[in-house]
Amino acid sequence: MSGARLQELLDRADILDCLTRFCRGMDRFDRDLYLSAFWGDAEMAAGPYVGDVSGCWDWAKPMHEAGQVLTHHLILNHTVEIDGDTAHSEAYYQFVARNHPWEEGGEET
C-alpha cells in the first residue's frame, strides 16, 4: 500500500471519528464532546437549523431534553472526497429516541 493511500485511509478514519463524537455528544448531552467533532468555524445543516455548530447545540439540546428520555444517533451511509488538504464529507444518520410520557401515568413511546 502506498503512503498516499494509507494517509487517505487515516484521514477517512479521522473524519468518521468526528461523526461518531458528534453522535455520542448528542446522545449523552455532552456539549464539549459534541463540539470536539467540529472545527471552530464549521457550519451545520440539521433539519430546519442552518448555522454554526454551537447554535445547533443550543437549538437541539432543549428540544431533546423536553421530548426524549434518551436518544440514539446512528451513522449510516458515509462518503468522503479528499483533494489535498480539503475533504468533503456527507453522512446519513438515523435518529431513534424514547419519548417522555405525554401525560401523567401515560406510557413512554
Backbone as a ProteinNet text record, in pm:
[ID]
protein_1_A
[PRIMARY]
MSGARLQELLDRADILDCLTRFCRGMDRFDRDLYLSAFWGDAEMAAGPYVGDVSGCWDWAKPMHEAGQVLTHHLILNHTVEIDGDTAHSEAYYQFVARNHPWEEGGEET
[TERTIARY]
84.8	0	89.4	55	134.4	111.5	208.5	195.7	77	50.2	-63	-195.4	-206.6	-330.3	-350.4	-243.1	-251.9	-297.5	-241.8	-282.2	-429.8	-476.2	-617.6	-706.9	-669	-747.8	-746.7	-632.2	-624.4	-710.9	-709.5	-792.5	-941.1	-980.5	-1120.1	-1159.9	-1070.9	-1099	-1114.3	-1030.7	-1041.9	-1175.9	-1222.1	-1349.9	-1464.9	-1460.5	-1564.4	-1562.8	-1443.3	-1432.8	-1502.3	-1488.5	-1557.9	-1708.7	-1758.4	-1902.2	-1950.6	-1867.9	-1902.9	-1905.8	-1809.7	-1810	-1933.6	-1974.6	-2098.6	-2215.1	-2228.8	-2340.1	-2333	-2217.6	-2202.5	-2231.1	-2183.5	-2207.7	-2355.2	-2428.1	-2571.8	-2643	-2609.4	-2678.7	-2651.9	-2536.6	-2501.2	-2522.8	-2579.3	-2596.4	-2465.1	-2356.7	-2221.6	-2176.2	-2191.5	-2161.1	-2015.2	-1921	-1779.7	-1746.9	-1800.5	-1777.4	-1837.1	-1959.1	-2024.4	-1939	-1896.3	-1818.9	-1682.5	-1626.3	-1495.1	-1497.9	-1616.1	-1628.7	-1611.8	-1600.7	-1604	-1487.1	-1452	-1364.4	-1443.5	-1374.8	-1441.4	-1531.1	-1499.3	-1578.7	-1672.9	-1697.7	-1783.3	-1927.4	-1996.3	-2139	-2211.4	-2338	-2413.4	-2554.7	-2607.3	-2747.5	-2809.7	-2908.6	-2976.1	-3124.5	-3201.8	-3344.2	-3361	-3441.7	-3462.4	-3347.4	-3254.1	-3144.6	-3030.7	-2982.6	-2862.5	-2783.3	-2657.3	-2575.4	-2454.8	-2398	-2277.9	-2313.6	-2213.1	-2240.5	-2282.2	-2231.2	-2275.3	-2421.1	-2462.7	-2603	-2692.4	-2640.9	-2717.1	-2736	-2630.8	-2642.3	-2750.5	-2744.3	-2840.4	-2983.6	-3000.6	-3131.2	-3178.5	-3088.5	-3128	-3139.4	-3048.8	-3046	-3176.6	-3229.5	-3354.4	-3470.1	-3470.5	-3575.3	-3565.5	-3443.4	-3424.8	-3459.1	-3414.3	-3442.4	-3592.7	-3662.2	-3805.7	-3884.2	-3835	-3912	-3870	-3742.1	-3693	-3630.5	-3648.6	-3580.6	-3438.1	-3422.7	-3290.5	-3292.6	-3173.9	-3161.6	-3049.2	-3057.3	-2953.4	-2938.3	-2821.5	-2790.1	-2702.7	-2741.5	-2669.4	-2614.9	-2485.8	-2425.3	-2460	-2510.4	-2544	-2445.7	-2493.8	-2404.9	-2309.6	-2183.4	-2081.4	-1987.3	-1975.4	-1882.1	-1784.9	-1665.9	-1563	-1490.9	-1476.1	-1394.1	-1278.1	-1157.3	-1037.5	-960.8	-926.9	-848.8	-741.8	-624	-516.1	-549.6	-550.3	-580.7	-728.9	-812.3	-954.7	-1032.3	-1129.8	-1216.7	-1361.5	-1445.5	-1589.7	-1651.8	-1731.7	-1792.7	-1943.4	-2012	-2156.5	-2192.6	-2282	-2323.9	-2474.3	-2536.5	-2674.7	-2674.4	-2771	-2782.3	-2928.1	-2947.3	-3081.3	-3089.5	-3198.9	-3221	-3333.6	-3304.3	-3403.3	-3412.1	-3533.4	-3549.3	-3660.7	-3647.8	-3757.8	-3814.2	-3940.4	-4004.2	-4053.1	-4063.4	-4125.6	-4273.4	-4334.3	-4479.1	-4550.3	-4657.7	-4728.9	-4819.8	-4863	-4949.6	-4917	-4958.2	-4934.9	-4984.3	-4894.7	-4930.9	-4932	-4903	-4901.4	-4779.2	-4785.1	-4670.8	-4575.5	-4447	-4348.6	-4362.5	-4338.1	-4347.7	-4211.2
-117.1	0	123.5	217.7	339.3	427.4	514.8	608.8	701.8	741	830.3	760.6	634.1	558.2	537.4	506.9	490.1	620.4	733.3	862.4	890.4	856.5	876.5	794	670.5	585.9	640.9	690.9	751.8	877.2	958.4	1079.1	1043.1	941.2	896.5	848.4	775.1	726.4	843.5	946.7	1065.1	1135.1	1143.7	1208.9	1127.6	996.2	911.4	922	935	953.5	1083.3	1188.3	1314.2	1294.7	1222.9	1197.4	1116.2	1022	940.2	1025.3	1117.3	1207.4	1295.8	1342	1419.4	1338.4	1213.7	1129.1	1103.7	1067	1040.8	1165.7	1280.2	1405.1	1438.9	1420.9	1446.5	1347.5	1219.7	1116.3	1127.6	1178.9	1192.3	1333.5	1419.2	1560.6	1619.8	1589.9	1633.5	1736.9	1863.4	1972.7	1970.6	1950	1950.8	1838.3	1719.7	1607.5	1637.8	1689.6	1728.7	1830.7	1937.3	2042.2	1993.1	1890	1837.9	1773.6	1752.5	1691.3	1793.3	1922.3	2025.7	2123.3	2183.2	2299.5	2414	2510.5	2624.9	2702.7	2707.7	2785.8	2699.3	2575.9	2484.4	2533.8	2498.5	2525.8	2393.1	2392.9	2268.8	2291.9	2190.8	2188.7	2065	2085.2	1974.4	2006.2	1940.4	1972.1	2117.6	2192.6	2333	2424.4	2372.2	2456.3	2460.8	2579.7	2600	2710.6	2679.6	2780.5	2719	2789.3	2737.5	2622.2	2542.1	2419.1	2444.9	2549.6	2577.4	2621.8	2692.7	2730.7	2609.3	2509.6	2386.4	2315.8	2313.5	2254.6	2327.4	2461.5	2541.7	2518.5	2488.5	2460.7	2318.9	2220.1	2079.5	2030.5	2071.9	2016.4	2038.3	2159.7	2177	2096.3	2085.6	2009.8	1861.3	1807.5	1667.3	1647.2	1735.9	1721.2	1727.3	1814.7	1828.3	1709.2	1652.1	1549.3	1406.5	1383.6	1247.1	1210.1	1084	1025.3	989.7	939.7	908.1	920	939.1	947	855.7	819	734.4	775.5	831.2	871.4	762.7	715.3	608.6	660.9	638.1	675.9	568.8	611.5	518.3	539.9	573	594.5	709.9	690.3	790.8	797.1	914.9	933.1	1045.4	1033.6	1135.2	1152.5	1276.3	1308.9	1393.1	1344.3	1413.5	1466.7	1595.5	1660.7	1744.2	1684.8	1754.7	1774.1	1901.7	1934.5	1961.9	1935.8	1962.2	1831.4	1816.5	1699	1744.4	1675.8	1697.3	1565.5	1571.8	1450.6	1467.2	1357.4	1355.5	1227.3	1239.2	1121.3	1127.3	1015	999.5	944.5	986	926.9	901.3	805.7	773.9	813.6	878.1	923.3	841.1	776.7	696.9	753.9	762.4	819.6	749.2	754.4	714.2	844	868.1	993.2	989.2	1108.1	1122.9	1084.3	1040.7	1017.7	1149.1	1140.6	1262.1	1314.3	1225.4	1271.2	1191.4	1243	1177.8	1033.7	939.4	798.3	734.1	811.5	755.2	670	588.9	504.2	580.3	550.9	609	541.7	617.8	561.6	550.3
0	0	0	-83.3	-92.2	29.7	54.9	165.4	147.5	22.3	-4.7	24.6	-13.9	11.5	161.9	232.5	376.9	443.2	399.4	456.6	428.8	308.5	275.5	368.7	394.7	485	627.7	672.4	805.3	813.2	707.4	704.3	708.5	633	634.9	774.7	840.8	976.6	1072.9	1058.1	1144.7	1125.6	1001.6	973	1032.5	1017.4	1076.3	1229.1	1287.8	1432.8	1476.1	1397.5	1428.9	1426.9	1327.7	1320.3	1440.2	1482.8	1598.8	1725.6	1739.8	1856.5	1856.5	1739.5	1729.7	1786.3	1740.2	1786.2	1936.3	1985.6	2129.2	2210.9	2163.8	2235.3	2244.6	2134.6	2137.1	2228.2	2215.9	2293.5	2442.7	2480.7	2622.2	2674.9	2592.3	2626.7	2677.4	2605.4	2641.4	2538.1	2572.1	2478.1	2433.2	2525.1	2488.4	2391	2414.6	2323.4	2186.4	2184.6	2059.9	1983.6	2052	1984.7	1938.3	2003.4	1963.4	1825.2	1770.8	1638.8	1525.6	1557.7	1455	1466.6	1353.8	1354.6	1413.6	1468.6	1531.2	1437.9	1309	1214	1129.6	1173.7	1098.1	1094.2	986.7	973.9	962	1001.5	1005.2	955.4	887	847.4	910.9	997.1	1065.4	1071	988.8	982.7	943.2	1016.1	979.9	1022.9	1103.4	1152.6	1050.6	1021.6	940.6	1008.9	1044	1109.2	1175.5	1272.9	1339	1432.9	1467.4	1542.1	1686.8	1750.4	1887.1	1886.8	1782.8	1768.9	1748	1676.1	1656.9	1790.9	1872.6	2006.7	2086.6	2083.7	2158	2109	1980.8	1923	1958.1	1946.4	1958.6	2103.4	2190.8	2326.6	2402.6	2411.3	2485.3	2425	2292.1	2225.4	2264.7	2265.7	2305.2	2452.6	2537.3	2681.3	2710.2	2639.3	2661.9	2606.5	2499.1	2431.4	2456.5	2489.2	2496	2630.3	2667	2781.7	2740.9	2619.5	2566	2415.2	2357.8	2212.6	2166.2	2039	1980.1	1834.2	1800.9	1664.2	1602	1484.4	1415.5	1282.9	1257.2	1129.1	1026.1	910.9	803.1	688.1	570.4	456.9	485.5	449.6	477.5	357.6	299.4	188.1	222.1	166.9	184.2	50.6	8.9	-107.8	-57.8	-79.6	-31.6	-151.5	-145.6	-250.5	-183.1	-164.8	-96	50.1	92.4	232.3	256.9	158	169.3	159.5	244.2	239.5	247.2	172.2	178.2	219.3	324.2	378.5	384.5	360	374.5	447.6	543.1	618.5	641.3	624.3	663.8	805.3	884.2	1016.4	1047	1133.1	1179.3	1325.6	1359.3	1495.7	1555.8	1667.1	1739.2	1880.3	1933.9	2067.7	2143.6	2273.8	2362.2	2417.1	2387.7	2426.8	2570.6	2629.1	2760.7	2748	2857.8	2854.4	2821.4	2746.3	2706	2815.2	2904	3012.7	3139	3249.7	3378.3	3373.1	3404.5	3406.2	3268.8	3164.2	3029.3	3005.5	2902.5	2868.5	2777.3	2792	2701.3	2566	2460.5	2325.8	2265.2
[MASK]
+++++++++++++++++++++++++++++++++++++++++++++++++++++++++++++++++++++++++++++++++++++++++++++++++++++++++++++

